[in-house]
Amino acid sequence: MENKLKLYGFNNLTKSLSFNIYDVCYAKSEREQRDYITYIDEQYNSERLTHILCRVTEMIGAHVLNISKQDYDPQGASVTVLIAEQEFPKDKIDRSCNLGHYADTIVGHLDKSHVTVHTYPEFHPGTAIATFRVDIDVATCGEISPLNTLNYLIGSFDSDIITADYRVRGFTRDVDGKKLFMDHPMASIQNYIDDETLEKYDAVDINVYQANLFHTKMLIKEPELQNYLFNRDVLEIPPKERLKISNSLRKEMIEIFSGANIF
């Protein structure tokens, strides 16, 4: 069991996890593309996203202070959850997702601890590829760390491409006055992802250890075509067309993963 750091005063470190996933789909006709966007809006509406963020809050041992959510027209959704490290009196907590109304204390935590999610469904009429992006940000202060939520977040979405950034900012002090710029051992974001999950992806790290900045991006290894067809059966498609579709999907994924267009 790891020894707990003995600090002077409050732990002032800020830990931020930015997590992006992309889901790619083949939707050939205009109707299929519209149906895909409608499906995404129903599957990942603000209610479901709120449930996911509440679960994330539980996993990091924090407490919900306030929730703001919005579904957009024509598509997309956003949810913001304000959180705090300490627990509030039970009579100040709304039982639905531990929503707190302990006003004076909440104000002191608004700019330090929060969880947000935004969705970006999109397609272009000139292609048969539709994509769905989710951005999740978890910012915490004190002893709370968001890294142990990664497996849950990856499993909560259909993740073809994953990008994760983790940054620890500021410093705190031990009882002798020594500055501490990190309060837990850290080598790679991959260390916080299950081996079974990592087996499904090619993963690359770009880390700046001197700045406590860690970056990992992941690309699914063996996509099965049927999982990317919207309202179509792969057996109904001729072999040559299957290959063409598979190549188009892979090209889209590699471009998103690498951040560059393939000509």
N, C-alpha and C positions, 0 to 999 in steps of 0.2 A: 504494500500500500504506500502510495507516494506521500511524503511528508508535506503538510500544508505550510505554505510560506507564512512567516510571521512578519506582518506588515505594520508600519506606523500609520495609523489612520485608515482612511478609505482606499480601496484599490482603484486607482485612477486610470487604469488601462482601458482603452476602447478597442473592442474586437469587432471587425466587420467582415461578414461573409456575403459576397455577391455571387449569385448562382443563376446561370442561364441555361435553359434547355430549348432545343429545337425538335419539333416533330414534323416530319416530311410526309406528304401524301401525294399519290397520283390521282388526279381528278380530271379526266379528259374533257368532258363536255361542260358547257357553261352551267347546266343544271347540277352536275356532280360537284362543281366547285362551290356553288351556292349552298348545296346540301352539306358539304363538308364544313363550311364556315358556320352554318346553322348548328351542326352537330357539336362543333367545338364550343360555340357559345352556350349550348345547353350543358355540355359535359363539364366545362370549366367556368361556370357562372360565379358571381360574387359570393353566393351562399356556400358553394363547395370550396372555393378558395379560402373563405373565412374559416371553414372547418379545418383545412390543412394548416393554416397559420396558427390556429388555436392549439393544434396538436404540436406544432413546432415549439410554441411557447411552453407547453407542458414539458416537452423533452429537454429543454435547456434549463428547466427549473425556475422559470420566470413567472410573473403574474400579469395578467392583462389589465390595463388601465382603461383603455378606450379603443373602439373599433370604428373605422370609417370605410365604407364600401360603396362601389358604384359599378353598374353595368352601363356600357356605352352603346350608342346607336351610330353606325350600323353594327359594330362588333367590338368585342374586347371587354375587359373588366379590370378593376383595380381594388385592392384592399390594403388598408394601413392599420396596423395594430400597435398601439403604444404599450410598452411593458416596463416593469420594474423588477429589481432583484428581490426586494423584501416583500413579505406577505402583509396583507392588510387585514384589519379586523373583519371578522366574518359578517358582521351586520352592515359592512360597507361594500360587500361584494354581491354583484348580480350573479346568480347561480348559472345563468346561461353564459358559458365560456369564461367564468370568473371575471366578469366586467366590473371594474372598481370605480367608485365615485368619491374617493378620498381626496378632495380638491387640492388643499395646500401642498400635500406631498407629491401629487401627480405633476404639478407644475415644474417641480425640480427635476423631473425625469424625462420630460417631453423631448428634449433635444439629444438625449443620450442613448435611449433604448427604444428600438422599434423594429417591427417586422413589416415589410411591404411586399406586395406582389402585383405585377402588371402583366396582362396578356396582349399579344399582338398577332391575331390571325391575319393572314394575307394570301392573296393569289394574284396572278397577272393573266389577263385574257389571252396574252400571246404565248403562254406556255401551258402545259398540263400538270404543272407542279404547284401544289399549295403547301404553305408552311405555317406552323404555329409556334410562336416563341413565348416563353414565360421568363420574366425577370423577377427574381426574389432577392431581397436584401434583408439581412439580419444584422442589426447594429446593437451591441450590448456594452455595458460598462460594468466594472467590478469583476467578480469571479466567474460570471456566466460566460460560457463559450458556445458558439453556435455550431461547431464542427461536427458534433455527434448527431446532427439532424440530416446529414447528407444522404445517408442510405434511404431514409424515409422520403426525402424530397425527390430523389431519383426514381423511387418506386411509385410516387404519386402521379407521375406523368409518363407519357410515352416518349422516352428520351432517346433520340438518335444522335444528337450532338450535345455535349455538356461542356460548359465553361464555368469554372469556379475560381474566384479570387478571395484570398483571405489576408487581412492586414491587421496588425496590432499597432496601435498608435499610443503616443504619450509615454509616461513612465509613472511608476509608483515607488515607494521607498520601504525598505525593511526597517526593523526596529533600531538598527544602527545608523540609519540615514542614507544607506547605499541605494542608488537609483537602480530600479529593475525595469527593463524595457520589454521583458517577456516573463510571464508567470507560469508557463508550461512548456515542456519540450516540444519542438516542432521541426520536422524535416521535410514533410510533403503532405499535401492535402490527401493524396492517395492512401496514406496511412489510416485515414478515417473512413475509408470506403471498404465495404466487405469484399473479400477476395472473389466471391461468387459473382458479384457485380462487375468487378474489374476484369474478370475473364471475358466478358462480353464486349469489351471496348479496347481500342488502341488508345493509350494515354500518354500525354507528353507534359512534362513539368517545365516551367520557366520561373525560377525562384530568385529573389534578391534577398539573401539571408541578412545582409547588413542592414536592410531597411525593414526587416520582418514582413516582407511582402512575398506571398506564395500564389502561384498561378498554375492551374491544371486544366487541360482541355482533353476531351474524350470523344472518340468517334466509334460508333457501333461497328463491329467487325463483320458480321455475317447477316445482313438484313434479308429476311424472307419476303419475297415479292408479294405474297398474299396479304401480308400485314400492311401493305402500302396502297392497296387498291380499295377505292371507296365505292361500295355497292357493286363490285364486280368480282367474279370468280376467276382465279388465275387459269383454270383449265379451259375457260372459254376463249382464251387469248392464244393465237398462233405462236409457236416457238420463237420465230424471228421478232415478232412484236414484243414478246416477253423480254428478250434480250435488250431490245431498244429501250424499253421502259426501265429495266434494271440499270442500264448505263446512264440514263437521264437522272434517275434517282441518286445514283452514286455520285455523279458529277455535282449535283446540287449539294449533297452532304459534304463533299470534299471542299467545295467552294466556301461553304459556311464555316467549316472547320479551320480552313487555312486563311480565311479572310481575303481571298483573291479569286478573281474570275478565271475560269479555264476556257481558253478559246479553241 
